[in-house]
Amino acid sequence: MPEYTLDTFQNEYLHEGATEVNAIVTVTATNGDGQSAASGSAEATVVIIIDTSGSMAGGRIRAARDATNAAVSVLRDGVRFAVVAGTHVAVNVYPRSGTAVATDRTRKEASVAISQLRSDGGTAMSTWLNAAGTLFGGSTGINQAILLTDGENREDPRALPVTLKTWAGSFQCHCRGVGTDWRVEELRPIANAMLGTVDIVAEPAGLVDDFTAIVNAAMSKTQADVRLRLWMPAGARLNYLKQVAPDITDLTAKRVEVNARSGDFPTGAWGSESRDYHVSVEVGAGTIGDEMLAARVSLVVGGPDGDNIVGQSLVRAVWTDDLALSTRINKAVAHYTGQAELASVIAEGLEARKAGDVDTATQRFGRAAQIATAAGNQATLDLLDKVVDIEDPATGTVRLKKKVDAADEMALDTRSTRTVRVGKKQ
């Protein structure tokens, strides 16, 4: 199991009457000697779900077969795995039932079965996820799924939310859309609910590298059940708890009550890595000289003997009449507040552009260019540059491009929540 450290970055000083307390909590996991672990060691199961509907015909299904074979080839010996073909139903491709243990023999058998994948039928993603959930079978190990599609979900819209509620917390699901005929707004809720990622693979040829990267990342995980436990004093209220690096994921609604003052928030599987979380808590107004513990953040891992707290960090509140102290903006909090705004204005800009509202789209994308420039987020600037002409990023002066490739627009949408880290020395 990795060793964990938690660090809090905040300005704990508040002016009289202030009630909102903000902090960035950095969680870092390393192996025992402080170096990155070379590979994972925990029990793991990987399920690969391939859309085999009629629209996948031709180059897409061939690329999907290649990518699935590549993913299976990098599975660590001993990892359990399965391949599912998804249409209006879900069919176990390999093995025919349950999961197989990765060995040279089973990888070869899987390759033969994968080569038989053909495209035909419709698209019902809830059935695919239900099949995956059944295959994971309540395993408490590293449970990771890949879901690939190229089109829209064609089922009763009530089915998917029920499925996500059923399986949330059972496995993580990384969603990929190939081409531009699928909908970001359909895959993002799946990724958010299942603590995964969503991205576009514009060209089918890119699937091999993408699938391989996802499985290699899964193989590096060493701890499955990792949760943030947030304690707050009586009368306090949680505004939100968000992961803000390496990408933005709102965990607020995922709270599982531990007791009246404490709740657990799932974070998925961990290897040797570091993540940042933004905690915002509303407390009662204090008077000058008052001090209080506004929140306690603990990192909890599950095990056969129950919960184990492996790290802890404190969020404080101190009321002062010193304006120099109470008006100072913590660098980390300011940085990630800006990153959250960046994701929001990009979403608003894309929506306005789609609606033909040029003025709003221009304003939102201009603001996005400003924030990305100030934060040094070059990756987002490069994506924005495909949608607008950036004349002066510092002032947010941009012009909408008259013609934008659909793949570029979708890439900006899917990757808008990726953030850049901030230096922790205040």
Rosetta blueprint (number, residue, H / E / L):
1 M L
2 P L
3 E E
4 Y E
5 T E
6 L E
7 D E
8 T E
9 F E
10 Q L
11 N L
12 E L
13 Y E
14 L E
15 H E
16 E L
17 G L
18 A L
19 T L
20 E E
21 V E
22 N E
23 A E
24 I E
25 V E
26 T E
27 V E
28 T E
29 A E
30 T E
31 N L
32 G L
33 D L
34 G L
35 Q L
36 S L
37 A L
38 A L
39 S L
40 G L
41 S L
42 A L
43 E L
44 A E
45 T E
46 V E
47 V E
48 I E
49 I E
50 I E
51 D E
52 T L
53 S L
54 G H
55 S H
56 M H
57 A L
58 G L
59 G H
60 R H
61 I H
62 R H
63 A H
64 A H
65 R H
66 D H
67 A H
68 T H
69 N H
70 A H
71 A H
72 V H
73 S H
74 V L
75 L L
76 R L
77 D L
78 G L
79 V L
80 R E
81 F E
82 A E
83 V E
84 V E
85 A E
86 G E
87 T L
88 H L
89 V L
90 A E
91 V E
92 N E
93 V E
94 Y E
95 P L
96 R L
97 S L
98 G L
99 T L
100 A E
101 V E
102 A L
103 T L
104 D H
105 R H
106 T H
107 R H
108 K H
109 E H
110 A H
111 S H
112 V H
113 A H
114 I H
115 S L
116 Q L
117 L L
118 R L
119 S L
120 D L
121 G L
122 G L
123 T L
124 A L
125 M H
126 S H
127 T H
128 W H
129 L H
130 N H
131 A H
132 A H
133 G H
134 T H
135 L H
136 F H
137 G L
138 G L
139 S L
140 T L
141 G L
142 I E
143 N E
144 Q E
145 A E
146 I E
147 L E
148 L E
149 T E
150 D L
151 G L
152 E L
153 N L
154 R L
155 E L
156 D L
157 P L
158 R L
159 A H
160 L H
161 P H
162 V H
163 T H
164 L H
165 K H
166 T H
167 W H
168 A L
169 G L
170 S L
171 F L
172 Q E
173 C E
174 H E
175 C E
176 R E
177 G E
178 V E
179 G L
180 T L
181 D L
182 W L
183 R L
184 V H
185 E H
186 E H
187 L H
188 R H
189 P H
190 I H
191 A H
192 N H
193 A H
194 M L
195 L L
196 G L
197 T L
198 V E
199 D E
200 I E
201 V E
202 A L
203 E L
204 P H
205 A H
206 G H
207 L H
208 V H
209 D H
210 D H
211 F H
212 T H
213 A H
214 I H
215 V H
216 N H
217 A H
218 A H
219 M H
220 S L
221 K L
222 T L
223 Q E
224 A E
225 D E
226 V E
227 R E
228 L E
229 R E
230 L E
231 W E
232 M L
233 P L
234 A L
235 G L
236 A L
237 R E
238 L E
239 N E
240 Y E
241 L E
242 K E
243 Q E
244 V E
245 A E
246 P L
247 D E
248 I L
249 T E
250 D E
251 L L
252 T H
253 A H
254 K H
255 R L
256 V E
257 E E
258 V E
259 N E
260 A L
261 R L
262 S E
263 G E
264 D E
265 F E
266 P E
267 T E
268 G E
269 A E
270 W E
271 G L
272 S L
273 E E
274 S E
275 R E
276 D E
277 Y E
278 H E
279 V E
280 S E
281 V E
282 E E
283 V L
284 G L
285 A L
286 G L
287 T L
288 I L
289 G L
290 D L
291 E E
292 M E
293 L E
294 A E
295 A E
296 R E
297 V E
298 S E
299 L E
300 V E
301 V E
302 G L
303 G L
304 P L
305 D L
306 G L
307 D L
308 N E
309 I E
310 V E
311 G E
312 Q E
313 S E
314 L E
315 V E
316 R E
317 A E
318 V E
319 W E
320 T E
321 D L
322 D L
323 L H
324 A H
325 L H
326 S H
327 T L
328 R L
329 I L
330 N L
331 K H
332 A H
333 V H
334 A H
335 H H
336 Y H
337 T H
338 G H
339 Q H
340 A H
341 E H
342 L H
343 A H
344 S H
345 V H
346 I H
347 A H
348 E H
349 G H
350 L H
351 E H
352 A H
353 R H
354 K H
355 A H
356 G L
357 D L
358 V H
359 D H
360 T H
361 A H
362 T H
363 Q H
364 R H
365 F H
366 G H
367 R H
368 A H
369 A H
370 Q H
371 I H
372 A H
373 T H
374 A H
375 A H
376 G L
377 N L
378 Q H
379 A H
380 T H
381 L H
382 D H
383 L H
384 L H
385 D L
386 K L
387 V L
388 V E
389 D E
390 I E
391 E E
392 D E
393 P L
394 A L
395 T L
396 G L
397 T E
398 V E
399 R E
400 L E
401 K L
402 K L
403 K L
404 V L
405 D L
406 A H
407 A H
408 D H
409 E H
410 M H
411 A H
412 L H
413 D H
414 T H
415 R L
416 S L
417 T L
418 R E
419 T L
420 V L
421 R L
422 V L
423 G L
424 K L
425 K L
426 Q L
